[in-house]
Amino acid sequence: MNTTPPNQRNVPPELNVADICRLFTEFTETAAIDQADKLGIIHAFRRIMQAGIRSVREEEESVSFSEAISASLEARRHRRPSTRRDLRSFTNRMLRFQDISECTLRNISAPRCRQMMNELFNHSPHVYRKAQSILHSIFSYGRRQGWCERNPAESLTLPPIVEERINILSLSQIRVLIKVCNRPHFRCMNAAVRLMLWCGIRPGEVQRLRWSDIDPSEKVVYVDPHASKTGGARAVPLRGGARVLAAEKHAREELIAPRNWIRLWQRIRDTATLKPWQRDALRHTFASMHLKHYHNLVMLQEEMGHRDSNLLRTRYLNLRDVRSFAAREFFTQDFIY
């Protein structure tokens, strides 16, 4: 990125007053304008000239789209590596769109953004929405720096998301899953699976948890800001099949999930023949069982780490397929096999 301050890049020389006067004189004489009209023309000409000078200087104070992206990513260097990789993946695709990378941020229009989004990210509503959010953040950062006056990403129409039917695990499927996790070569995943299923911990959060985050006396697992996806802290009770984790003996700084847990988790699902597998199925199961048993949406929202309950209502709950006896057994049995 060019580190030269924008106000020092290719600054045009001050306009010569004598040249301006000569230009105006030639204009009035050529157009045969009456003396009485010249004063009004002078005022109009002054406004036009000032607007032109301001426009040129504003353009020189902007930066290119690629420079704005670099600065925006640098401002978010404190984010987790996975988040930064995600941002780079999306922005790298944006930079490959025609010649937009060298286009001045101030001069990128809403139609240009719409064309880029439709060509690069329109294959999936979820991907389009995520790309729009990233693009919006780049222009928002640029506005704060004075590189543009508007955010053209605000005018993009977001595609509707058709919600899928939410699938949850039955008690019999849960028993099969836990039996597989208790096999010797999968036992290292037993704690991680129990935390995802009976505490609603996100997979990415489980990957960052250590045994010191489990409090055996309080029988809770703490998800601190360093581990939480949303940055907030929460404490989730160890219920049902997660209660056994309070008696586990491990080094406090040892990670709960093995480092190759993603590959192992795939093998566990294949071995348990849990197909087709819907993303976040364990978290969906926890949420649906929780609300069916405790009838407390606020408590569920806090334990799952959501900022509001809208997402829970639309994408996490399936109360139709949960029976009260199953929800009660889910939270009261230890599921030890």
C-alpha positions as CSV (number, residue, x, y, z in Angstrom):
1,M,0.0,0.0,0.0
2,N,1.2,3.5,-0.9
3,T,2.2,5.2,2.4
4,T,2.4,8.7,1.0
5,P,-0.3,10.8,2.6
6,P,-3.2,11.2,0.1
7,N,-3.0,15.0,0.3
8,Q,0.6,14.8,-1.0
9,R,0.0,12.6,-4.0
10,N,0.1,14.4,-7.4
11,V,-1.3,17.6,-6.0
12,P,-2.0,19.9,-9.0
13,P,-0.4,23.4,-8.9
14,E,-2.5,26.4,-7.8
15,L,-4.6,27.8,-10.6
16,N,-3.1,31.0,-12.1
17,V,-5.5,33.9,-11.5
18,A,-4.2,35.7,-14.6
19,D,-5.1,32.7,-16.8
20,I,-8.5,32.5,-15.3
21,C,-9.1,36.2,-16.0
22,R,-8.0,35.8,-19.6
23,L,-10.2,32.8,-20.0
24,F,-13.2,34.6,-18.6
25,T,-12.6,37.7,-20.8
26,E,-12.3,35.6,-23.9
27,F,-15.5,33.8,-23.0
28,T,-17.6,37.0,-22.5
29,E,-16.2,38.7,-25.6
30,T,-16.8,35.6,-27.8
31,A,-20.3,35.2,-26.5
32,A,-21.0,39.0,-26.9
33,I,-22.5,39.2,-23.3
34,D,-23.9,42.5,-22.1
35,Q,-22.1,44.3,-19.3
36,A,-25.2,44.0,-17.1
37,D,-25.1,40.2,-17.3
38,K,-21.4,39.9,-16.6
39,L,-21.7,40.2,-12.8
40,G,-24.1,37.3,-12.6
41,I,-21.9,35.2,-14.9
42,I,-18.9,36.1,-12.7
43,H,-20.6,34.7,-9.6
44,A,-21.7,31.6,-11.5
45,F,-18.2,31.1,-12.9
46,R,-16.7,31.5,-9.4
47,R,-19.0,28.7,-8.0
48,I,-18.2,26.4,-10.9
49,M,-14.5,27.0,-10.5
50,Q,-14.6,26.4,-6.7
51,A,-16.7,23.3,-7.2
52,G,-14.2,22.0,-9.8
53,I,-11.2,22.7,-7.5
54,R,-12.9,21.0,-4.6
55,S,-13.8,18.0,-6.8
56,V,-10.2,17.6,-8.0
57,R,-8.8,17.9,-4.5
58,E,-11.3,15.4,-3.0
59,E,-10.4,12.9,-5.7
60,E,-6.7,13.3,-4.9
61,E,-7.4,12.7,-1.2
62,S,-9.0,9.3,-1.9
63,V,-7.2,5.9,-2.3
64,S,-7.7,3.0,-4.7
65,F,-10.0,0.1,-3.9
66,S,-7.0,-2.2,-3.3
67,E,-5.5,0.3,-0.9
68,A,-8.7,0.6,1.0
69,I,-9.0,-3.2,1.3
70,S,-5.4,-3.4,2.6
71,A,-6.1,-0.7,5.2
72,S,-9.4,-2.2,6.2
73,L,-7.8,-5.7,6.7
74,E,-4.9,-4.1,8.7
75,A,-7.5,-2.5,11.0
76,R,-8.9,-6.0,11.7
77,R,-5.5,-7.7,12.2
78,H,-6.6,-8.5,15.8
79,R,-9.3,-10.8,14.6
80,R,-8.9,-14.6,14.7
81,P,-6.8,-16.2,12.0
82,S,-9.8,-18.1,10.5
83,T,-11.7,-14.8,10.3
84,R,-8.8,-13.0,8.6
85,R,-8.5,-15.9,6.1
86,D,-12.2,-15.6,5.3
87,L,-11.8,-11.8,4.7
88,R,-8.8,-12.3,2.5
89,S,-10.6,-15.0,0.5
90,F,-13.5,-12.7,-0.3
91,T,-11.5,-9.5,-0.9
92,N,-9.1,-11.3,-3.2
93,R,-12.0,-12.3,-5.4
94,M,-13.2,-8.7,-5.4
95,L,-9.8,-7.4,-6.5
96,R,-9.9,-9.7,-9.6
97,F,-13.1,-8.1,-10.9
98,Q,-12.2,-6.2,-14.1
99,D,-10.1,-3.2,-13.2
100,I,-11.8,-2.2,-9.9
101,S,-8.6,-2.7,-7.9
102,E,-7.1,0.6,-9.1
103,C,-10.3,2.5,-9.2
104,T,-10.5,5.3,-6.8
105,L,-12.8,4.4,-3.8
106,R,-14.7,7.7,-4.2
107,N,-15.5,6.9,-7.8
108,I,-16.9,3.4,-7.3
109,S,-20.6,3.5,-8.0
110,A,-23.5,1.4,-6.7
111,P,-24.1,-0.1,-10.2
112,R,-20.5,-1.1,-10.3
113,C,-20.7,-2.8,-6.9
114,R,-23.9,-4.6,-8.0
115,Q,-22.3,-5.9,-11.2
116,M,-19.3,-7.2,-9.2
117,M,-21.5,-8.9,-6.6
118,N,-23.7,-10.5,-9.2
119,E,-20.8,-11.9,-11.2
120,L,-18.7,-13.1,-8.3
121,F,-21.1,-14.0,-5.4
122,N,-24.6,-14.6,-6.8
123,H,-24.4,-18.4,-6.7
124,S,-25.5,-18.6,-3.1
125,P,-27.7,-16.2,-1.0
126,H,-25.5,-16.9,2.1
127,V,-22.3,-16.1,0.2
128,Y,-23.8,-13.0,-1.4
129,R,-24.9,-11.7,2.0
130,K,-21.5,-12.3,3.5
131,A,-19.7,-10.6,0.6
132,Q,-22.1,-7.7,0.9
133,S,-21.3,-7.3,4.6
134,I,-17.5,-7.3,3.8
135,L,-17.9,-4.8,1.0
136,H,-20.0,-2.6,3.2
137,S,-17.3,-2.7,5.9
138,I,-14.6,-1.6,3.4
139,F,-16.6,1.5,2.3
140,S,-17.6,2.2,5.9
141,Y,-13.9,2.3,6.9
142,G,-13.2,4.5,3.8
143,R,-15.8,6.9,4.9
144,R,-14.3,7.2,8.4
145,Q,-10.9,8.0,6.7
146,G,-12.5,10.6,4.4
147,W,-11.8,8.6,1.3
148,C,-15.4,8.6,0.1
149,E,-18.7,10.3,1.1
150,R,-21.1,7.4,0.5
151,N,-21.3,3.7,0.9
152,P,-22.6,2.2,-2.4
153,A,-22.9,-1.3,-0.8
154,E,-25.9,0.0,1.2
155,S,-28.0,0.1,-2.0
156,L,-27.5,-3.6,-2.8
157,T,-30.6,-5.7,-2.5
158,L,-29.9,-8.8,-0.5
159,P,-31.3,-12.1,-1.8
160,P,-33.9,-13.8,0.3
161,I,-32.7,-16.9,2.2
162,V,-35.1,-19.9,2.0
163,E,-34.7,-21.7,5.3
164,E,-34.3,-25.4,5.2
165,R,-36.2,-27.8,7.5
166,I,-34.1,-28.1,10.7
167,N,-33.1,-31.7,11.4
168,I,-32.3,-32.8,14.9
169,L,-31.0,-36.1,16.3
170,S,-33.3,-38.5,18.0
171,L,-32.4,-40.2,21.3
172,S,-31.5,-43.4,19.4
173,Q,-29.2,-41.5,17.0
174,I,-27.6,-39.8,20.0
175,R,-26.9,-43.2,21.7
176,V,-25.3,-44.5,18.5
177,L,-23.1,-41.4,18.2
178,I,-21.9,-41.7,21.8
179,K,-21.1,-45.4,21.4
180,V,-19.0,-44.5,18.4
181,C,-17.2,-41.8,20.4
182,N,-16.4,-44.3,23.1
183,R,-14.4,-46.5,20.8
184,P,-10.7,-46.3,21.6
185,H,-9.6,-44.5,18.4
186,F,-12.4,-41.9,18.7
187,R,-12.3,-41.5,22.5
188,C,-10.3,-38.3,22.2
189,M,-13.3,-36.7,20.6
190,N,-15.8,-37.8,23.3
191,A,-15.6,-34.6,25.4
192,A,-15.8,-32.3,22.4
193,V,-18.9,-34.0,21.0
194,R,-20.6,-33.9,24.4
195,L,-20.0,-30.2,24.8
196,M,-21.4,-29.5,21.3
197,L,-24.5,-31.7,21.9
198,W,-25.4,-31.0,25.6
199,C,-24.0,-27.4,25.9
200,G,-24.6,-26.1,22.4
201,I,-21.0,-25.0,22.1
202,R,-20.1,-24.1,18.5
203,P,-17.5,-26.4,16.8
204,G,-15.0,-23.4,16.4
205,E,-15.4,-22.6,20.1
206,V,-14.8,-26.2,21.1
207,Q,-11.6,-26.1,19.1
208,R,-10.3,-23.3,21.4
209,L,-11.5,-24.6,24.8
210,R,-9.1,-26.1,27.3
211,W,-9.8,-28.3,30.3
212,S,-9.3,-25.3,32.6
213,D,-12.5,-23.9,31.1
214,I,-14.5,-26.6,32.8
215,D,-15.3,-25.9,36.4
216,P,-16.0,-29.3,38.1
217,S,-17.3,-27.7,41.4
218,E,-19.7,-25.3,39.6
219,K,-20.4,-28.0,36.9
220,V,-20.2,-25.4,34.1
221,V,-18.1,-24.8,31.1
222,Y,-16.9,-21.2,30.6
223,V,-16.7,-19.8,27.1
224,D,-14.5,-16.7,27.5
225,P,-14.1,-14.0,24.9
226,H,-10.9,-15.5,23.5
227,A,-12.9,-18.7,22.6
228,S,-16.3,-17.2,21.8
229,K,-17.3,-16.6,18.2
230,T,-19.2,-13.4,19.1
231,G,-16.6,-12.2,21.6
232,G,-18.9,-12.3,24.6
233,A,-18.4,-14.5,27.6
234,R,-20.9,-17.1,28.8
235,A,-21.2,-20.0,31.3
236,V,-23.1,-23.1,30.2
237,P,-24.2,-25.7,32.8
238,L,-23.0,-29.3,32.3
239,R,-26.3,-31.2,31.8
240,G,-27.2,-34.6,30.5
241,G,-24.3,-36.4,28.8
242,A,-21.9,-33.5,29.6
243,R,-22.1,-34.0,33.3
244,V,-19.5,-36.7,33.2
245,L,-16.9,-34.2,32.0
246,A,-16.8,-32.7,35.5
247,A,-15.1,-35.9,36.7
248,E,-12.5,-36.0,33.9
249,K,-8.8,-35.6,34.9
250,H,-6.6,-33.7,32.4
251,A,-3.9,-31.1,32.4
252,R,-5.6,-27.7,32.8
253,E,-3.9,-26.2,29.7
254,E,-4.6,-29.3,27.5
255,L,-7.0,-28.6,24.6
256,I,-10.3,-30.4,24.9
257,A,-10.5,-31.3,21.2
258,P,-7.6,-32.9,19.4
259,R,-5.9,-30.8,16.8
260,N,-7.1,-33.1,13.9
261,W,-10.6,-33.0,15.3
262,I,-12.3,-32.0,12.0
263,R,-11.1,-35.1,10.2
264,L,-12.0,-37.3,13.2
265,W,-15.5,-35.7,13.5
266,Q,-16.2,-36.5,9.9
267,R,-15.1,-40.2,10.5
268,I,-17.3,-40.4,13.6
269,R,-20.4,-39.2,11.6
270,D,-19.6,-41.7,8.8
271,T,-19.2,-44.5,11.3
272,A,-22.4,-43.7,13.0
273,T,-24.1,-43.5,9.6
274,L,-25.7,-40.2,10.4
275,K,-26.5,-39.1,6.8
276,P,-27.4,-36.8,5.4
277,W,-25.8,-34.5,8.0
278,Q,-27.1,-31.0,8.3
279,R,-24.6,-28.4,9.4
280,D,-24.8,-27.5,13.1
281,A,-27.1,-30.6,13.8
282,L,-25.8,-30.9,17.4
283,R,-26.4,-27.3,18.1
284,H,-29.9,-27.5,16.6
285,T,-30.6,-30.6,18.8
286,F,-29.4,-28.8,21.9
287,A,-31.6,-25.7,21.2
288,S,-34.7,-27.7,20.4
289,M,-34.4,-30.0,23.4
290,H,-33.6,-27.0,25.6
291,L,-36.7,-25.0,24.7
292,K,-38.9,-28.0,24.8
293,H,-37.7,-28.9,28.3
294,Y,-37.1,-25.5,30.0
295,H,-39.5,-23.3,28.0
296,N,-37.1,-20.3,28.5
297,L,-36.0,-18.6,25.3
298,V,-34.0,-16.0,27.1
299,M,-32.0,-18.6,29.0
300,L,-31.4,-20.5,25.8
301,Q,-30.2,-17.4,24.0
302,E,-27.7,-16.6,26.7
303,E,-26.4,-20.2,26.8
304,M,-25.9,-20.3,23.1
305,G,-24.2,-17.0,22.9
306,H,-26.7,-15.2,20.6
307,R,-27.2,-11.4,20.6
308,D,-30.9,-11.8,20.1
309,S,-33.5,-14.6,19.7
310,N,-34.4,-14.0,16.0
311,L,-31.8,-16.4,14.7
312,L,-32.9,-19.0,17.2
313,R,-36.5,-18.8,16.0
314,T,-35.7,-19.0,12.3
315,R,-32.7,-21.4,12.0
316,Y,-32.2,-23.4,15.1
317,L,-35.5,-24.7,16.5
318,N,-37.5,-27.8,15.6
319,L,-40.1,-28.4,18.2
320,R,-42.4,-30.5,16.1
321,D,-40.1,-33.5,16.2
322,V,-39.2,-33.2,19.9
323,R,-41.4,-35.0,22.6
324,S,-41.4,-33.8,26.2
325,F,-40.2,-37.2,27.5
326,A,-37.3,-37.2,25.0
327,A,-36.2,-33.6,26.1
328,R,-36.5,-34.6,29.7
329,E,-34.3,-37.7,29.2
330,F,-31.9,-35.8,27.1
331,F,-31.0,-33.5,30.0
332,T,-31.4,-36.0,32.9
333,Q,-29.5,-39.1,31.6
334,D,-25.7,-39.3,31.5
335,F,-25.6,-41.3,28.3
336,I,-22.6,-43.4,29.5
337,Y,-22.0,-46.6,27.4
